[in-house]
Amino acid sequence: MAQNYKTPGVYIEEISKLPASIAPVETAIPAFMGRTEIAKDENGDDIFPAVGKLPSPIRITSFLDYQKYFGGPNSETDVFKVSGLPTITDVIVNGAVQSRTITCNARKDFASGRYMYYAIQMFYANGGGPCYIVSSGNYNSLLNDDAGNASLAAIAKVDEPTMLIFTDKHNSAGAATSGYATLYNNALALCNKLQDRIAILDPWKLSSVPYDDAIIIRNDVSMADLKYGCVYYPWLESTLNYGYNEDLILVKHNGPYDGKSLTAIKAMDLNTYRLLKAEINKNVIDLPPSSAVAGVMARVDNNRGVWKAPANESLNMVSGPSIKVTAQQQENLNIDPTTGKSINVIRFFTGKGTLVWGARTLAGNDNEWRYISVRRFYNFVEESVKKATEFVVFEPNDANTWLRVKAMCENFLNQLWRQGALQGAKPDDAFFVRIGLGITMTSLDILEGRMNVEIGMAAVRPAEFIILKFSHKLQE
């Protein structure tokens, strides 16, 4: 509004000549959905979802935060039952113990599938930062489509997350289905609707047949919204111990400790108890890879930028992939000519360790959205520009406003180009911003209150295939 001067004197008016700036949004904030031991808010009140109510997402910044609000791991005592029992074998000579052997080989196939606690550990071990936890219930509750859909509906109301991850095994999983067909497709649809996040989907180990889980997840996911999802394979052999209850683990022994619990043996013989614990703790849990990969994405975003593919990166707290995939075996996983549903492989390389060795979305046959880094970079730019231009709503739809918006967007994209996020030897080759009457808008658009801005970017893409061509040079 123009000043209405009434008193003679000198007046100062500050005129803004600089365009508003665009603040980059966060790019690596996952939302983990699954079951937890407890669920409390910052006031210590219980927040387990009531019947018919949505769960409450809680933002945490460390593993200690997780333990404070959500407790510890599920007791995985089933893996130490039957053939997985800790066993003491004594060699007795003349009534005295000559030698003693302690063994314990946990039954990994007896694991409960409640992996939230371990997933958060893997996330922070691999470079994770802030994240959201959506508890669908305690360890005794079921993870079914209803619980999963409620978690998706709850996290849809939160603007900050950029990744969606289901941590637990579905209760409907069987020998030929993961149970996740509905939830995975709903997660992809939500990502497409909000356009600010991706879904990292896990192949669920359902049988001992290699690659069955990869085939099943391709069948589970429909052909819609594939550019917003990615899959990593296989599961990881972590260095994390199982959570267990010492009162419930019974020892097998050809002597006085037979049938006794660890707690009872601790009271009887502390040294034997310590040896048993050491042997039990040699057993480590296999985990789905999504949480570790989410940590890698956070690490790469912080060190290099969201435009760098989260691949050729090492994994921490991992002894190796559960299946050693060869280069030849990876061919059909990385490129599927029939469906285009690419699956990124995690491989072990001698001298290098375990590396993420893939950078594709599920839309592997799509030249526009083939790579995760391109999809996430566009999410980042779109969300940053969207939030920064909200001040323009209800501003006059005229040349002055158009100039401010164009300058603001060009400054932001120029900074990204200088950081290496965009292709091109000069800014004109890297991006364009178009706005104006007769350029992006008609008179009717202005009458109807629409301001159209066109932004084009040449995003950098990963060099997925390095071809070195050699030939003999004949002596002259």
Secondary structure, DSSP 8 states (H G I E B T S, - for coil): ------S-S--------S-----------EEEEE--S--B-TTS-B----TTS----EEESSHHHHHHHH------GGGGSGGG--EEEEEEETTEEEEEEEE----GGG-----HHHHHHHHHHTT---EEEEE---TTS---HHHHHHHHHHHHT-SS--EEEE-S--TT--SS--S-HHHHHHHHHHHHHH-S-EEEE-----SSSTTHHHHHHHHHS-STTGGGEEEEES-EEEEEE----TTT-B-EESSTTTT-BHHHHHHH-HHHHHHHHHHHTT-EEEE-SHHHHHHHHHHHHHHT-TTS-S-SEE-SSEEEESS---HHHHHHHH--TTT----EEEEEETTTEEEEE--B-S-TT-SSS-BHHHHHHHHHHHHHHHHHGGGGTTS--SHHHHHHHHHHHHHHHHHHHHTT-B-SSSHHHHEEEE-SBTTTB-HHHHHTT----EEEE-B-----------------
